[in-house]
């Protein structure tokens, strides 16, 4: 289960001005496994502390936040002396201790020789609520569900990635067809590591859906355990509405779709909680595609995507056997799974935020806008083999960009000004240089 983020952990380890690292990501995206594997491979010893499983750990941070004392007492508690440089210290589920979270500042200033990583499944929520968090004193990395490339590697098909990393050219038809078949399976399985591992062992669609429903149930339990009591019913209403929201022709998120008569001001805290928890991703509307996109985005108009395409299919009750036939995985729910997949891939590839373009008057809409090498890149996502690009051409007429990208099931090719990138290669659009 190799993860792209591993190489970034290595960069952090060797940094001359290394800070404590905060690894963010939704529950069950593989944070703990990744960090333990990193410690096993790259350090002489790993000291692992889980603040949720062992609530007593919080007491070590109550007297003061002196790293020397804390490390000494944790060494006694664990029965092993914690050493700088050679040991990796992991503070998992650190959001359970606000004091431990705030102590990271002092580790940077007074114990820089220690390699310390903090992680947590609801860490984004804690960070959004804690004004005292040591901004600037830590480094951040985000772990998302496994990307399609990571899925291929886990499935023993990493050789296919060599074709995508070679000179930009259409792939041989047999390779292209097989990658489409694998992508169809990925739409069912998604990128949650436990589900991917089980799929590769048993290949039973019924078991896949059961595991996905178990993960979804765990998220709902988090609502009840960690969210403000007044927001819990609203969280369920928004969460349960995601398949309906994305299945609409106009995917713009509408609170009234979640519940008739619902208003933004009543539900915005619940929406923010889901976003901070990493369970959803907001894609904000831009009507003037200039850099920086965030400056020109409309904070009140957005689409909402699920963190994982496989979980979205499970939420929608999509029959996995049906999705594995023909092109249904790509066209089901008006192509909602396809669009959600592209959002996932863009985030996993390092794009920090999601944006889409809608023309004044709403007659044209391009699914995604990306900032790339100082340029705004429009990306139109098409289910199946659809070549029509009316909105993309409308964008081109208004703004005359150098690059126009269309993403569908066709092989890599040029169509006039439009560069067609196959869905399985969207994360490598930088490499193709279309």
N, C-alpha and C positions, 0 to 999 in steps of 0.2 A: 504494500500500500504506500508507494512512494508519493510524496507530496511536493509540489513546486516550491512551497514555502521553506522547505528544508535548506535550500541554497541561501535564502535570506537569513536563516538562523546562523549559518556558517559565517556570513558577512558580519552579523552582529557579534559573534564570538571573537572575531579577529580585529574588531574595531579598536583603534588606539584610544578613542574617547568614548568607550562603551558606557552606556547607561543601563539601569534596570529595564528589562523589556516587558511590555504588557501585550499579551496575546489575546485578542478579542475574537469572539465567534459564538454563534448560537450553540445550544446544547446538541451534543452528538455529532458535531462536525469533525471530531477527531483531534481536538486540542491536546488532551491528556496523552493519548497514544503517541502523537507526534513529538511532544516534549520528552517523554520517557525514552523514546527511541533515539532522539537527539542526544540525550544524556548518556545513554548506553554506548553509542558509537563514538562520541566526541570527547567524553570526560572519563576520568578515572573512577568517579563515583557520583551518584545522583542522590540528593536528599529531597524527598517528596513530602510536602505538607498539604493536606486537603482541609481547608477551613470549614467546609460544609459537613464533611464526614466527622471531623474532630473539632467541635465548637470550642473546646478548651484552649485551642491555639490562640484565640483572641486574647486570653489573659496575659500572654507574654508581651503584648503591645499596650497594656493599660497603664503601667507605671510611668513610662516615658517612651520615646521613640529612638533611643540610642542604639544604633546597629551593633555596636560591640557587645553590649549587655544582651541584646536579643539573640544574637548568634551564639553567644556562650551558653545561654539558658536552653536554646533549641538543641544545641549539641548534647547537653546533659540529658534533655528530654528524649532525644532520639538514640542516645548512647553511642554516637559517632561524632568525632570532632569535625566541624565544618571548616573546610580549607579554601583559601582563595586560589584562583586560577585553575586548579585541577578538579574542583567539584562544581556541579551544576545544582543550584538550589531552585526548587519549583514551589511556588505558593499557588496552589490550585484553588479555584472557587474563592478567590480573595475578596470578592464583593461581600462575603459574609462577615468581613471584619473591616469596618471603615478605618480603624486605627492602623491596621496592617497596610491598607491601601495608601494611606497618607505617609507611612514610614518610608515608602520608596524614595522620597525626596532625600532623606538622610542617608540611605544606602548609596545614592549617587555621590553625595558630598563627603561621606566619612568612611565608606567601605567599598570604594570603586574597584578594588581587586577581586571582589566576590562576583561570580556570575549568577545573577538572580533573574528569574523569569516568573512573572505573575500571569495567571490566566483565570478565566471565569466565564460561565455560560450566560450570566446576566450582568456581566461587567459593564456593558454599555449603559445599562440603566443606572448603575451606581455612579458611573462617571458623569452622567447627565445631572445627577442630583447633588453631587458633592462639590461645592464651590471651592473647598480647601484642597482639592487634589493637586499634586505638584506638577502643574503644566510646565513643560520645558525640561523637566528633570528625568523623564523616562522616554524610551522609544516605543513605538506602536507597530504591531503587525496585525493583520486581519486574516482569519482563516475561514474560508467559505466551504460549502460542500465540494466534493471532488469534481473537478472540471471534466469535460469529455476526454481531454488528453490524459489526465490522470486515470480515468476509467480504462482507457485503452491500455495503459501501462499495466494496471492491475490485472487486466484480462490477458496479459501476455502478448499484446499486439503493439508493443512499442516500436517495432520496425516500421509500422505505418507512419509514425511521426516523422521518420526520415524523409518520406515523400513530401511531407508538408514543409520540411525545413530546407529542402533542396531549392534549386533555381525555380522562380515562379513560372509555372507551366501547368496546363491541364494534366490531371493524373490519368494513368491508364484506366480504361473503362472498368476493368475487373476490380481494380483497387477502389475506384470511386464508388462502384456499386456496393462493395463490401463495407466501406465506411458508412454509407447510407444505412445499410442493414444494422451496423453496430450503433449508429445514432438512434435508430428506431428503438432499439433495446434500451439505450440510455434514457430515452424519454419515459420509459416505463420504470426503470430501476432508479434513476436519479443519481445523486452523488453523495448520499449519506453513507459513510464508510461501512457501517454494520450491514446495511442493505446490499451494498456492492459486494462485500465479502461473501454474504450468504448466497447471493445470486450466482456467483462464480463457483460456489460449492454444490448447489442443488439445482439451480435453474428452474425453480417451480414458481410460476407467477402468483399462485395463491399465497405462498409463503412470503413473497416480496410484499404484497399488499398488507399482510398481517403485520410484518415488521414496521412498515410505514405507518400503519394505524397506531401501533404501539408508541412510536415516536410522537405522533400527533397528540395522543392521549397524555404523554409526558409534558408536552408544551401546555396543554390545558390545565394540568395540575400545577404548573408553574404560575399560571394566571392566579389560581386560588391561593397559592402559597406566598407569592411575592408582590402581586399587584395591589394597589390601594383598593380597599373593599368596594368603594363606590364605582370603580372602573371595571370590576370583574365582569358584570353582565355586558357592558359595552365592548369589552375585549372579545367576548364570544361572538357577539353580533357582527363585529367587523371581520373577525377571523373567519367565521363561517360564510361570510359573503364573498370571499375572494374569488371562488370559481365563477360566481354569477357576475361579478365585476369584470373579470377578464373575458368572460364569454360574450359580452355585449359587443356590438359592432364598433361603438365608440367606447374605448376602454378607459376613458377618464373616470377616475374614482368619484362615486356619488354616494354621499352619506344616506340619501333617501333610498338607494338600492339596498343598502345594508338593513335599513328599517324605515318603513314609511313615516314620513314626517320628521325624521332625524335631522338635526342641524349640526353644522361643523363645530360650533362652540361647545356643544354638549359632548362631542365624541373625540375632539382633537387630542385630549390628553391620553385617551386609550390608544389612538392611532400612533402617537409619539412613543408610547410604551412598547408597542410591537416593533416599531422601527429601531428603538434603542436596544431591544433584545435581539436584534438581528433576524427576526422571524419574517419580516417583510422588507421590501426595498421600494422606496419612493422614486418615481421618475417624473421630474418636474417639467412643465411646459415652458417652452421658449418661443416667443413670436418674432424676436429679433436675434438672429444667430450670430452674435458677436462674442468675442472673448473679453473677460471670463464669462462663461455661460451662466455661472451661478448668479452673477450680477444682473443678468437679463432674464432670469427665470421668474415665473409667476408662482409664488409660494402657495397660492390658493388653488392652483390647477395642477393636478398630477394623476399619474397612474400608479397602481400598487401591484407589485409582483411578489410572489411567494419566494422564499429562500431557495427552494429546490423544486425542479420540474416533476420529479417523481412523487414528492409529497403533494404537489398541486393535483396531480392525477388521482392520487388516493383521496384527497379531499373532495374532488368532483365525482368520485364513484366511478371513474372510467375503468371499463373492463380491460385488464392488461392483455388478454388474448385477442381482443378486437384491435387494440392499438398496435399489436405486432403484425397485423395483416395490412399489406398494401401501404397506402399513404395516410391512413387514418390518424396515426400519431401526430402527423404534421398539420392536418387540416381540422382535427376535432376541436370543437368549441371555437369555431372561427379562427383557428390557428393560434389559440391562446397558449397552448403548450410550447409552440415554436417560439413565440415572442418571449415567453418567460425564460426559455432556454437561452436565448441570445442575451437577455439581461444578466443572467447568471454568468455567462461566459465573459462578458465585458467586465464585470466586477472582479471575477477571478483573475483576469488578465491584468488587473491593476488600475482600471479606471475607477476613480474614487467615487463619482456620483453619476447618476443617470439623468438624461434629459431627452425630450422629444420636441419636435417642431410642429406648430400648428399655425397656419396662415391666418391673417386677420380676416375675420368672417367665417373661419372654420371650414373652408371648402377643400383645403389640402392639408395633409398631415404626414410627416415622416417619422417613422417609429423611434429612431434614436439619433442623437447628435453626440459626437465625441470630440474632445479636444486632443489633437494629435500633432505634435511638432509645430505648435503655434498656429494650427489651422483648425477650422470647424469642419468635421467630416460628417455628412448626412448618411444614414444607413437605413435603407428600406428593407423590411423583412417580409418575405413572401413564403407562404406555405406551398409545398409541392414544387411544381415546375413553372409556376406563374412568372411570366416575363413582363407583365404590364407594370409600368412605373409612372403612373400619371402624377402622383404627388411629388415624386423625386424630380420629374421634369419641371413641375411647377416651381419647386425650390431652385432648380438650376436657372430658370428664366429670371427669377427675382434676384438671385445673389451671385450667379456665375462662379461657383466654386471650382477649384481645380480637380477635386476628386468627388465622384458620386459612387456610392457603394450599394449594391443590391445583394441580398443574402437569401438564397433559396437552395433547392436541391440540384441545380445545374452545376456542371463542372466549372472550374475557373476559366473565365473567358472575358473578352472585351465586347461590349455592345454599344458602339459609338463612344460616348463620353462615360458610359456606365461600366464600372468594373464589377463583374459578377463573382462573388465569393461563395463557395458552397458552405452550407450551414456548419458542417463539421470543422471548418477552418476559420470561423469568424474570430477566434481569439488570436489568430496569427495574421491579422490584416496589416500590421506594421511590416511584417516580413514580405508580404506580397507586393507592397509598394504600388498598389493600383492607383 
